[in-house]
Amino acid sequence: KVDVMLGGGTDYFIRDDRDIRQLFVDQGYQYIDSYAQLSSLTNDAGALGLFAPVGLPWALDDIDPSRLRTMAQTATRILENNQGYFLLLEASQVDWAGHGRDINSAMAEMQDLHLMLEWLVEYQAQHPDTLVVLTADHSTGGLTLAANGEYRWEPASLHAITTSVPAMIKHLVNSADEPTKRLSYIKAQLGFELTQADQDAVLAMDMNAKSRSLEDVIKRIIDRKTNTGWTTWGHTAVDVQVFAVGPGAERFAGHQDNTDIAKRIFELLD
């Protein structure tokens, strides 16, 4: 039995053919649909929280940019007991940003993960019988920090960008601004000087094109500014790291098959 589920996915639960959310409610689960309701959840019943139709908004666009930490804190509060518990926390949209070659969103999603991990490390220190394991199932996008033959990466300008590229494009499409206003908006959103080539690319955007194509124009401008490179739109084959702290952490040291991670956890649960 799953005790707590928090995240996006309303469209998968409340469907034309079936209301799965109601099945949970009928089984006694607490149901919420906003972050503001998280504090109302109690530990005497299961909890289902659905906060977006499919995936959560990009961290840059969300009302709670540290939502992973917020949900982790709520989940542990509900699950804590004398018998122990298993909790899976996923920063899934880092992967989406990699697929989209979107360094702006990728770094914001990683910051969301970072804030959650900071809290988890503090939690583990206060609860030394807790094991925390961090890993990934793969890398995505093939991020390159020495693009265009230059061994440099300059991400500082990303700190000034507070809106995701998809949100920028959605605004432009909905506003139907003429090209010069469009350029002014993008300049304001990016917060750094655009080259003449960058400006020409924005002015030449065909707002009837697919959103992905329009987003790529802005992403390439950001990549040029930060000297970010990519090697694929898909997954890579590089090894991923595994970190662990707490009792049993030594079981996750060294090179091992990804399926061994689950095996080690099940051994500890037994």
N, C-alpha and C positions, 0 to 999 in steps of 0.2 A: 504494500500500500504506500502510495506517495502522500506525504503529509503536507508539503508546501510546494506550490508552483507559482512563480512570479515572473512576469515578462510580457512580451507581446503575443499576438495570435488570436485576438477576438474573432476574426473571420473564420478561423478553423474550429472554434468552439461553438459559436452561434451561427448555425448554417440554415439554409432553407429546408434541408431534409432532416435536420436533427439539431437539437439544442443540447450540446454536450455540457455546457455550463450548468444547465438546470439539473442534469444528472448528478453533478458534484454537489449542488445545493441540496438536492433531495437526500444525499448521503450525509448531510450534516456539515458540509464544508462552508466556511465563511467566504463570501465572494465580494471582491472590490474591483473598481475599475479606474482608480486614480492613486497617484503616489500619496496624496493627502490623507488617504484612508489607511495607509499602512500602520499608523500608530494605533488604529482601532482593533487590529487583529490580536486575538488572544491565543494562549497556548493550550486551550482546552478543546480545540477542534481543528480540523484541517483547514488549509487556506488556499484559495485560488485567486490570483490577482492578474488581470489582463489589462494592459495599459496602452495598447495600440492595435490597430486592425491586423497588422502582420508583424514586421519587426518594429522595435522601438525607434523613435526618431534618432538621427545622428546625435551624438553627445553634444555637438556644437549647437544643435537646434532644440534640444530637450529643455524642459523647464527645470529639470534637475540634472545638470551635467555630470554629477557624481552618483548617478542612479544605481550603479552596481554596488557601491558601498552601502547605499541606503537599503537596497533589497537584501544584501548580505546580513546587515545588522538586524533587519526584521526577521529573516529566516532563522538565524541562530537564536534569537530571542524566543521564537516559537518552538524550536526543536530541542533546546537544552533540556536534559533530563539525566537521571543517575545511571541510565543504561547505555548512554552514548547515542550517536546518530551519524549518518552519512549525508553530506550536503555537496551537490555539484553546482558550481558557479561558472558561468561561461561568458566570456567577453567575445561574443560571436561576430560582432560587426567589424572587428579588426580585419577579419577575413573578407568581408564585403568590400571594405576600403581597398584591400589589396587587389581584389578582382577588378575593381574600378580604377586602379592606378591613381588613387586619390590620397596623396600624402597629407593633405589638410585634415581630412576626416580620420585617416589612420592614426595620426599623432594625438588627436583629441580622444579617440577611442582608447588608445594606449594610456593616456592620462587618466581616463575613467578607470581602467584596470589598475593603474598604479595606486590610485587613491584607495581602491578596495583592498589591494595587497598590503598597503601600509596599515590599514585597520586590522587585517587578518593577522599580521605579524604581532601587533600589539595584543590582539585577542589571545593568540597562542601563548604569548609570554605570561598572560594573566591566567591562562588555563593550560598548564604544562602537560596535561594528559591528552591534549589535542594534537593531531597530526594534520599538517597542511601540505598538500602536494600541488605544485604548479607545473603544467606542461602545455603542449599544443599538439594537435593531430597532424599539422603540416605548416609550412610557410606558404604564403601566397603573394604573387606579384613579382617576386625576385627583386626586392628593393636594392638599388645600387647607390652607394654613397660616393662614387667617383665617376660620375657621368661625364660624357663628352670629352674624355681624355684628361679630365682634371681631378686630382685627388683632393677634393674638398666637398663638404656638405654644409650648407648654411641655412639651418632651419629657423633661425631667430625670427624671421619675418612672419612665420606661421602664428606666433603668439598674438599678433595684431588682428588676425582673421577670426571673427567670432560667429561666422555663418558658414554652413556647409555649401559646397559648390552646387549640389542639387537644389538647395533652397534658393540660392541666387538665381539659378536658371528658372525655377518655378516663378519667382517674382517677376523676372523679365518677361516671361511668356504671358503672365496674367496682366501685366501693366501695359503691354504693347507700346512701350516707349519708342520714340524715334531714335536712330542710332547714336546721336550725340548724348542724349540723356542716358542711354544704355551704357555708354562709355563712362560717363560721370558716376553712375551707380557702381559699376565694377571697380573703378578707381577707389571709391570710398570704401567698398567692402574689403578690398585687398590691402589697402593701407600702405602701398609702396609704389614707387614710380614705375610706370610702364614704358617699355621701349616703344619706338615708333612702330616696329613690327607687331608688338603686342596690341597696340591701339588699333592698328589696321585690321588685325584679326578680329577684334571685338566689333568694330564697325561693320565688318563684312559678314557677321553672323546672320544666317538665314533662320529667322525665328519660327519658320514653318518646318524646320528640320527636326529630327528626333532629339529628345532631351539628351540622350547619351552623347550625341555628336556635339551638341552645344556645350555640354559639361566638359568635354574633352578640350575645347578651346581654352577654357579658363584653367583647367588642370595643367595644361602645357605651359601656360604663363607662370603658374606657381612652381612647376618643376624647373623652369628656366631660372627663376629667381633663386631657388634653393639649391640648384644643381642636383636635383633628384633624378635618378634613372630607374628604369624598370626593365625586366628581361622577359616577362610573360604576363598574360592576362589570367593565367590559371595558377595551379599549385606548383611548387618546386619539389625537388627530390632531396633537399638538404636535410641533415639530421636536425631534430629539434631538441632543445635543452629540457632538462627535468630538474626542478628544485624541490627540496622537501625540508621541513623543519618539524621537530617533535618526535615522539616515540615511534620507532620503526623507520625513521628517515633514511637510515643507512641502507635499507632494502632498495632504495631508488638510485643509488650511486652507480656510476659506470655506464657503459654502453649496453643497451638491451632493446629487445624488440618492443614495439609500441603495445602489443597485446599483453606484454608482461606487466605493464603498469596496472591494469585491471586485476591481473592475477595476484599481484602483491597486495593490493588493497583488500581483495576478498580474503586472502590469508590472514590479514590483520583483523578483519571483521569476524572471522571464525574464532 
